[in-house]
Amino acid sequence: MVTLLGVAVAGAGVVVWLNQPDQVTPQSAPQSVATSDAGGASPTPTPQPEQRAPWEPGAPRRLVIPALDVDAPVLPIRAPNRTLTPPSDPQQLGWWSDGARPGDRRGSALVTGHTVHTGGGALDDLETVERGDRIMVRTVKSKLAYVVRTVRIYEKGTLARTAARVFSQEVPGRLVVITCEDWDGTQYLSNVVVVAVPQR
């Protein structure tokens, strides 16, 4: 599992540095998770294309957020150069396949996607989700139900200071969904982080 070291916003996205223990190969150990404004102006270079991972048992196939009328495909992705980049299609989401899976007993299953400031991103309105809203994760064989516990908008400095807690892999199994927020005309200044726990 991973231990988060820090977070910083780079250009239009979030960067999450992670430290990986020895049991995971260095090639699969991401240092960052980047989400950006797909197709939007950015003063920084466009993130590299996502690196797809093979499908595996228990991998999420779709993420459904009824409160937002979102039903988006989820692709397993890896972290080339230790940076996790969401799928380039803003209507698709990426799940970090080397981390916790939805339904695992421990760890934060991390799902990331682009926000588009002009509209069209699956997670454009993520900040409007409320505590108690449901999120469903569909796999090939099952549908896992989560209940939103927290919805937070973090400025880059605040997220950096609280990253180890927010993205912990040492907690009971949960789902963490992250995207960008607070477009200032050239870049995003903040990130929305939604934490959801299994519905009992």
QUICORQUI-V962431 format. One record per backbone hydrogen bond with DSSP energy under -0.5 kcal/mol. CO is the residue of the C=O (numbers start at 1). NH is the residue of the N-H. E is the energy in kcal/mol with one decimal. If there is no record, write none. Layout:
# QUICORQUI-V962431
CO:NH:E
CO:NH:E
This chain:
# QUICORQUI-V962431
1:21:-1.1
2:169:-0.8
3:19:-2.8
6:17:-3.0
8:10:-0.5
8:15:-2.7
9:11:-0.6
10:13:-1.9
13:10:-1.7
15:8:-2.9
15:17:-0.6
17:5:-2.4
17:6:-1.5
19:3:-2.5
21:24:-1.5
25:28:-1.4
26:29:-1.2
28:30:-1.0
32:84:-3.6
34:86:-1.2
35:14:-0.6
36:38:-1.3
36:115:-1.2
37:40:-2.4
50:52:-0.7
51:78:-3.5
56:59:-2.2
61:74:-2.7
62:138:-2.5
63:72:-2.5
64:136:-2.8
65:68:-1.7
65:69:-0.6
65:70:-2.0
66:69:-1.1
70:65:-2.3
72:63:-2.6
73:93:-2.6
75:95:-2.5
76:53:-2.7
77:97:-2.1
78:51:-0.6
78:85:-0.5
79:82:-1.9
80:83:-1.7
82:31:-3.6
82:32:-2.2
83:85:-0.6
84:34:-3.9
88:90:-0.6
89:92:-2.2
90:122:-3.0
91:73:-0.5
93:75:-2.7
94:112:-2.7
95:77:-2.7
95:97:-0.8
96:99:-1.4
101:104:-2.4
105:173:-3.2
107:109:-0.7
107:174:-2.0
108:100:-0.6
108:110:-0.7
109:111:-0.5
109:176:-2.7
110:96:-1.8
111:178:-2.0
112:94:-3.0
114:123:-1.0
115:117:-0.5
116:119:-2.1
121:124:-1.6
123:126:-1.8
125:128:-2.3
126:129:-1.6
130:133:-2.3
133:148:-3.2
135:146:-2.9
136:64:-3.0
136:138:-0.5
137:144:-3.3
138:61:-4.2
138:62:-1.5
142:139:-3.0
144:137:-2.8
145:199:-3.0
146:135:-2.2
147:197:-2.5
148:132:-2.5
150:195:-2.2
152:154:-0.6
152:193:-2.8
153:155:-0.5
154:191:-1.8
155:159:-2.7
156:160:-1.9
157:161:-1.7
158:162:-1.5
159:163:-0.7
162:165:-0.7
162:166:-2.4
163:167:-2.6
165:168:-1.0
171:107:-3.0
173:198:-0.6
174:109:-2.8
175:196:-2.9
176:111:-2.7
177:194:-2.9
178:113:-1.4
179:192:-2.2
181:189:-0.6
181:190:-2.2
182:189:-1.8
187:184:-2.7
189:156:-1.1
190:181:-2.0
191:154:-2.7
191:193:-0.5
192:179:-1.7
193:152:-2.2
193:195:-0.5
194:177:-2.6
194:196:-0.5
195:149:-3.0
195:150:-1.8
196:175:-2.9
197:147:-3.1
